[in-house]
Amino acid sequence: MGDKGAMDKMKGKAKQKAGKIMGDERLKGEGRADEAKGRAKEAMSDAKENARGMKDSMKGKSRS
């Protein structure tokens, strides 16, 4: 899932640069939104991984 987040971030940066070059505020806004979406996807992926790690470590402790 982190790859999808990175892809959205790259797509967003590209749109922002294209919008800046062409003077298109809408395209720049879309780029900012795509970049934010990518950051959110990465954050969700990180949170899921952390939750899995906590779950696994708790399972390991209860078995001891």
C-alpha positions in Angstrom: 0.0 0.0 0.0 2.9 2.3 0.6 3.7 2.1 -3.1 0.3 3.5 -4.0 0.9 6.3 -1.6 4.2 7.1 -3.1 2.7 7.0 -6.6 0.0 9.5 -5.6 2.6 11.8 -4.1 4.7 11.7 -7.3 1.6 12.3 -9.4 0.6 15.2 -7.2 4.0 16.8 -7.5 4.0 16.4 -11.2 0.6 18.0 -11.5 1.7 20.9 -9.3 4.7 21.6 -11.4 2.7 21.4 -14.6 0.1 23.7 -13.2 2.7 26.2 -12.1 4.3 26.1 -15.6 1.0 26.5 -17.4 -0.4 29.0 -14.8 -3.3 26.6 -14.1 -4.4 27.0 -10.5 -6.9 24.1 -10.8 -4.2 21.7 -11.8 -2.0 22.9 -9.0 -4.9 22.3 -6.6 -5.4 18.8 -7.9 -1.7 18.1 -7.4 -1.9 19.3 -3.8 -4.9 17.0 -3.2 -3.2 14.0 -4.8 -0.1 14.6 -2.8 -2.1 14.8 0.4 -4.0 11.6 -0.6 -0.6 9.9 -1.0 0.6 11.0 2.4 -2.7 9.7 4.0 -2.3 6.3 2.3 1.2 6.0 3.6 0.1 7.0 7.1 -2.6 4.4 7.1 -0.2 1.8 5.8 2.2 2.6 8.6 -0.5 2.5 11.2 -1.6 -0.9 10.0 1.9 -2.2 10.2 2.3 -0.8 13.7 -0.9 -2.4 14.8 0.1 -5.8 13.4 3.4 -5.5 15.2 1.7 -4.7 18.5 -0.7 -7.6 18.0 2.2 -10.0 17.2 4.2 -8.8 20.2 1.2 -9.2 22.5 0.6 -12.7 21.2 4.3 -13.6 21.9 4.1 -12.2 25.4 1.0 -14.1 26.3 2.5 -17.4 25.3 5.5 -16.9 27.6 
